[in-house]
Structure formats: structure tokens, C-alpha cells
Amino acid sequence: MNEIIKWSPIQDLPTDWSSLASKELVALADVWDDQKQALHESESLRRFTDRLLRQWAIDTGIIERLYSLDRGVTETLIEYGIDAALIPHSATNKDPSLVARIIQDQHETVEGLFDFVKGQRVLSVSYVKELHAQLTRHQETTTVVDQFGRQYEKPLLRGKFKLAPNNPTRPDGLVHEYCPPEQVDSEMDFLVSFHLEHQKLGVSPEVEAAWLHHRFTQIHPFEDGNGRVARALASLVFIRAGWFPLAVSSEDKERVQYIDALEAADSGDLVPLVRLFSTIQKRTFVKALSIAGDVVEQEQVDQVIGAVKGLFDSRQRALEKEWEQAKHIADDLLTHASQRLEATATKLQQELGPYSRAFRFKVDTEGSGGHRGHWFRFQMIHAAKELGFFANPSPYMAWTRLILETEQHSEILLMLQGIGHDYRGLIAGSMLFFRRDESGEGERDLSDLITVSDEYFQVNYRDSLEESDSRFEAWLRRGLVQGLEVWRRGL
């Protein structure tokens, strides 16, 4: 007999919802507010926004397996626009013209979210139906399974709630029950009512987006397209806050994290979904901030002259002075990390040292500006690619490492370095585990290079040391536990 995840009516946010919120995101949003004026009506911001919306439109369909696209073609469409002529037949599993029309529907939907917010409209059940009708305008059918387990295609009800149960059976036999059709209207009314109350309470965008997305998928009111509508609703929350649409990547790693987080929410734990949405917003903020420097430079060349230029120069110097605060915070966090690793090394030496005189556990630290900053350039680039940011060691590069000498040489390395081509007060932290045959600085001896931080730690100049230190301790602890576990498995 198949195992069943039983449906239950949607629940409101927990009373301690504020504990789920990310103080880091609030500070980063403040940084964006500081700097986005430099991008006002700029071509760079328009291009960035256009690319982001096209990415949202393309990936939201790939996530649902509505169509497939080669990554290269996806990048081409993001860069040059949605055009069937840019989609080779060999790059997708459906007719390129149909794929382009579906993506265009999704693109118009996310564009419409901005218009909805500008018009100060209030979320309603009827608007949710509008979203579904827009998203599925060129989707003629949906796949259903009959009582004998046979799949067939039936016409899709666009903008209308389901008339029959849509409880999928996963490959492992698990059946996921969603809201029965006769309960959908009342549950959707509850969903909208709860959401409007959350707006009055000022629930943090990342918490509300995660709650609204999950509770909507719990109801699953439409025959098909529920995931796309859920991501549109989450994006609406972020756009209303002045942030960015929720661009969940269709890449396998993030898609798996997304599904796992939704399953955790099914079990009552909303934290992984809030954390994932926070990470995606953080990534988008950092990308947006990275273009601000280019725009300021161009405006200085083209527009700022004479006394006005002097005014902007003065403001820039003031900002740059403020940006230095991130480096001071990073220095303190490096000390914090070094002390934590020292305590760990001491504990390991006490517990394992008696087994062999060859066992040694020690910590080595280099602050920014040190002569050994280049030692870990390879590891820095590897971690940055894994975690999704551009590492820039020029303005700031510091590290501390826990050296684990047993029968082999292993290290847990924590690095702090600038983010983006131009330093604008943002510093990233990452943690890796690796082994090598010798303890010298050569990179060719590296093996088992594994990023053990679940996300990069981000320091910005609007953070206070107290808030950064609190977040850093939790992040450091997770990375250290993961690094030691990888080391243990290799013994």
C-alpha cells in the first residue's frame, strides 16, 4: 500500500515568525536603496532587469518540466530575447514555436506583477485566477492519470479551479494529497485573508513569500501550473517590498534544494524555504549592486561636471569611507573564526594526540594585506563559483585554516574576500575542505576539494558588528561541522 502525505487545511504563520527573518537581507536591501539612485533610468539597470525577468520566465517552466532547454540556449534567450528562431529543434523536447509562446506568456506575467504593485491593487482570489490564465494561455492540455494508472492528456481549465483531485504519486510510491476540490474556494479565501493580515503586521518579505508560496502549493487549486503561480505570488511579495522577483534557478542543485525545502515545509518546518528564498534574493541584490559602479563611472564621464562633479566626488568619498566599515567587521569575524578553530584544534589534540605523535592539529591565520594572500587563490575561485558570487581579493583577502595532520594532510579553510569587480562595501565568506600530500603552497597536490559552507556569508557596510557576529557564529558552526564530517569519513 502506498504511503500518503495527508492533506490538512492551511495554517497561519507561527507566532514567532519574526525569528525566521533575515537581518542580513534587511541590511543588504538598505545598501541597495543607498546605491540604486545611481542606476535610476540607466540603460544598465534596464538590461539587468530585462535579463532577470527573462530568466524567471524561462526557468519557471523548466522547473515544472513543462519543456526542456539546453543551458546554452537558455543563456542565449536571456541575453538576446525570447525568439523561437533562437531555439534549435535539438535543444528542446517540444516545438520551438510553442516553447517560445509559453515563455512569452510567463514573461508577460512577471512583467504584470510590477504593474499590479504600481496600481496598488490588493491580492484577491480573482487575481490568482488571472495569473493562472495568463501563465497557461498557450498550454492546451495537462497530463492526468486514470484509475488504472494510465496517463492521458485532457484540456486544461485555464483560470479555473480544479474539478477533480490532483494528488500525484511519486516514483517511490508516495502519494501527496492536496486540497479536495470542494474545499478549494474556502481555503483560497483563507489564504488571501491571512496574507492581507500579514501585510498589516509587516511580516518580512522572505518569510511572507515562503509562507504564501508553500500554503498555496498545499492547496494546489489548479489542475496544472500551481508551481508557476506559486513562484509568481512569492515574486509579488518581493516586488511589493521593492526587491526582485524570485528567480529560482532550474539548475539541478538549486531545484533539488527548492523541492527539499518545500517538503520540509510540508512537515511544518518553514526555515529551509525561507533560507533558500533569502539566498536567492541576496544573490540578486549582489548582482544588481555589481552594476552600480559601472553606471556611476559612465555618469561621471557624461554628466558630472564642475561643481556638480565636486559634489558627487564628495559623496563618493563619504560612501567609500562608509564602505570601509565592512572591512573592520570582517577583521573581527576573522578573529572570531580563528579563535573557534583554535578551540577545535586544542580539543582534537587532547582527544586524538595520544594515539600518535604524528597527529598534529593547529591553526594558521593571515589577515588582509598579508604576504601569503595568494596561497589560496585557486580555492577562493572554486568556492566563489560553487556559491555563486564573483570573488575579488584586491580590496580585501584574509583567511584562517584548521590544519589536520594524521596519516594525511587535511585542511578546513575559511576565506573572506571582496565581492564584485568594484569594491562597494561587500565582503563574502566561504569555507572549504581539502587534502594534499604536502603542506606546502603548491595547488597541484590538492584533492577532495569540497565547499562545506551551505552558502556564502555576506558582510556589508550597513551591518552592525553585533548582528554580523551572531549570523557568522551560526554559519561558521555549520561549515565547521560539515568540514569535520568530511574529514572523518576520509579517515
Phi, psi and omega in degrees: 000134182292142173286145185234132168270109186286143175284144172219153180302151183294148180248149177290171175300151174295156183296334180264034184303333181296336179289343179277343187289153181259111176296330179299318180294322178299315180295320180292323176297324176296320177299317179297318177300322178298319194256345185290342177299329177294341182259000187305123179057024180273155177294325181297317179293320179299315180296318180299313181295318179300316180295319181296317181292323177292322176299315179302313184296322182284309186292329183296330176279325179294320180303323182273005183060027178291329175200167175240152177214139172298148182298323180297320179292320177303313180297323179296316179295321178297320185282317191251351178114164184274108185213125181301331181295341180270001182248101176295151178301327183285349185263359183214164180262005180225173178299125183305324180295319178294316179302315180297320180294319179296315179298321179296321176301317181291324178294316179296329178295312182291327173297321181294335178297322178295319178295322179300315181292316180299325179281001179055036177284154180258136180301136179217165177297323180296324179291324176300320177294322176301315179302314182297316180298320179292314182296330186251019186304323180251019173258107187282323188227169172224151181273128177233165181241129180277182185294345180261007179083011181268136179273144172205164181262137176229153179303137182275134173279107182272128177070016179230144181289158184296151178253349181222158179302148176229066183262104185284151173252121182283166179303331179276004177093355180288129179259128180253111179277130173251179185303132177298147182308322184289347180258354188298313183303313182291321179294321178293323175298318177297317181303310181294320180297314177301315183299315180296325177292323178297324177299318179296326182281346181076036178300138182302141185305316184292328178286314180294320180298317180293316180297311183297316179300310184293315183295326176296315180293333175297322178285316181052060192287341183255159177301319182208162177089009184294322179296319179295318178294320180300317180291330175292319179294318177297319179297323179300319179299314182293319180296320179298330179278357183085014180262209186243154175304151181283098183264079176291127182285145176275359176301146189305317185299311182288326178297319178295317177300320181297311180295317179298320180293322177294322178292324176296321178295325175302329181269006176100001182252103182275350187302311182300324180289319176299316182296319179295314179298323178296317180297318180294317178296318179300315180300319181290319176303313183296320177296318180295319181293332182291340179269349183296322181298319179298320182292317179300317179300313182296319180294326178294323180290317190269330193237322191275115181226159172053228184295326179296319178299318178300321179297314181294322177300319180297316179296321180297318179297322178296318178295316181298324176296320179293323180298333180298338180302325179299323180292321178296319178296316180299321177301315180294321179293325177297317177299316177303311182296318181298319179295320179296318179292324177300316179298321179293317179298317179299315179297316179297318181296320179295319185279323189249341182305320181298342183283335181196138176292341181282345181284123178223137179229119184213169182238141178229133186226142176225120177283170180297138181092359179288162185280353180254015184301334183280350185304323189246030180299317179299313180297322180300313181294319180300312182295319181299317178296317180297320188263353171086043173216163178264117183274132179230101183281351185300309181284330183199130175208116179219155180207159170217146184221145173260114182266127184243100182258107172236235174287344179222167181261121178232156179217145167249116189247129174247128181236145174233124181211162179297157177247137173091159181298321177246132180290125180225039174084021180239133179228139181247145173245142177217157180228137180227157169243141174203162175239156170203157186287329181235160181267011177286189186262006181290138183273340186291343181272001183293144172211163178051046179283113187228128174282119186255353173276135184288339175202167178278145177274132185244125175254132173228160190291348178270353177287148168271157179298321182298314180293318180297316183296322179295314178294321183295320181300314180295317180295315180298318181298316180297316181294321180293317178299315180296318180297316179294326178292318177298318179297315180301317182294337181268358181286000000 
